[in-house]
């Protein structure tokens, strides 16, 4: 059964992504973060019940800023504690799926965040 987008899990993950992607930058230099799609599906093992989630994102902005934000997300997301009421983020990873040049000194990186949550 597919769950509807916009759950508290997605909100918690998006808060963490926003923090990580622009943590060291002043507001005017932060990349623009666009959510392209959010998908969730129920998941279960012999001992756990939860869901898998995929969040497709696009980061847009100056080349240096977007590259730095992408590097931070890919390398640091797994190290962050993402609190979700009633659930545990058991696994999370970010992958870069495409890069598109923009006008002037701008670029867009398409990313996918995959995570597994289990009921606490």
C-alpha positions as CSV (number, residue, x, y, z in Angstrom):
1,X,0.0,0.0,0.0
2,X,1.4,3.4,-1.0
3,X,1.2,6.1,1.6
4,X,0.3,9.7,0.8
5,X,3.1,12.3,0.5
6,X,3.5,15.0,3.1
7,X,3.8,12.8,6.3
8,X,5.6,13.9,9.4
9,X,8.5,11.6,8.3
10,X,8.9,13.7,5.1
11,X,8.8,16.9,7.0
12,X,11.5,15.8,9.5
13,X,13.7,14.7,6.6
14,X,13.2,17.9,4.7
15,X,14.2,19.9,7.8
16,X,17.4,17.9,8.2
17,X,18.2,18.3,4.5
18,X,17.6,22.0,4.6
19,X,19.9,22.3,7.6
20,X,22.7,20.2,6.1
21,X,22.5,21.8,2.6
22,X,22.9,25.3,3.9
23,X,24.4,25.0,7.3
24,X,27.6,27.0,6.7
25,X,26.1,29.6,4.3
26,X,24.4,33.0,4.8
27,X,20.8,33.0,3.5
28,X,21.6,34.9,0.3
29,X,24.0,32.2,-0.8
30,X,22.0,29.1,0.1
31,X,20.9,27.0,-2.9
32,X,17.3,26.8,-3.9
33,X,15.8,23.4,-2.8
34,X,13.0,22.1,-4.9
35,X,11.0,18.9,-4.0
36,X,10.2,17.1,-7.3
37,X,8.5,14.0,-5.9
38,X,8.0,12.0,-2.7
39,X,7.1,8.3,-2.6
40,X,6.6,6.0,0.3
41,X,5.7,2.3,0.5
42,X,5.0,0.1,3.5
43,X,7.8,-2.3,4.5
44,X,8.1,-5.2,6.9
45,X,10.6,-7.8,7.9
46,X,10.2,-10.7,10.3
47,X,10.7,-8.4,13.3
48,X,10.1,-4.8,12.2
49,X,7.3,-2.8,10.5
50,X,8.0,0.5,8.7
51,X,8.2,2.1,5.3
52,X,10.7,3.0,2.6
53,X,10.7,6.5,1.3
54,X,12.2,8.2,-1.7
55,X,12.4,12.0,-2.0
56,X,13.5,13.5,-5.4
57,X,15.1,16.9,-5.0
58,X,16.7,19.5,-7.1
59,X,19.3,22.0,-5.8
60,X,19.8,25.1,-7.9
61,X,22.1,28.0,-7.6
62,X,25.7,29.1,-8.1
63,X,28.0,26.3,-9.1
64,X,30.2,26.4,-6.0
65,X,27.2,26.6,-3.6
66,X,25.3,23.8,-5.1
67,X,28.4,21.6,-5.3
68,X,29.2,22.2,-1.6
69,X,25.6,21.5,-0.6
70,X,25.5,18.3,-2.6
71,X,28.8,17.1,-1.1
72,X,27.5,17.8,2.4
73,X,24.2,16.0,1.9
74,X,25.9,12.9,0.3
75,X,28.6,12.6,3.0
76,X,26.8,13.8,6.1
77,X,23.1,12.8,6.0
78,X,23.7,9.4,7.5
79,X,25.5,10.9,10.5
80,X,22.6,13.2,11.5
81,X,20.0,12.1,14.0
82,X,16.6,12.8,12.4
83,X,13.9,12.7,15.1
84,X,10.6,11.4,13.9
85,X,7.8,10.9,16.4
86,X,7.0,7.2,16.8
87,X,9.6,6.0,14.3
88,X,13.3,5.5,13.9
89,X,15.2,6.4,10.7
90,X,17.0,3.1,10.3
91,X,18.9,4.0,7.1
92,X,19.3,7.0,4.9
93,X,21.4,7.9,1.9
94,X,21.6,10.6,-0.8
95,X,22.6,9.9,-4.4
96,X,23.3,12.4,-7.2
97,X,21.3,11.4,-10.3
98,X,22.0,14.3,-12.7
99,X,23.7,17.6,-13.2
100,X,22.3,20.4,-15.5
101,X,24.1,23.6,-16.4
102,X,22.0,26.8,-15.9
103,X,22.3,30.3,-17.2
104,X,25.6,32.0,-16.3
105,X,27.3,30.6,-13.2
106,X,24.3,28.5,-12.1
107,X,23.7,24.8,-12.0
108,X,21.1,22.3,-10.9
109,X,21.8,18.9,-9.2
110,X,19.1,16.3,-9.1
111,X,19.3,14.1,-5.9
112,X,17.4,11.2,-4.5
113,X,17.1,10.7,-0.7
114,X,16.3,7.1,0.1
115,X,15.4,6.1,3.7
116,X,13.9,3.3,5.8
117,X,11.9,4.1,8.8
118,X,10.7,1.5,11.4
119,X,8.0,1.9,14.0
120,X,9.5,2.6,17.4
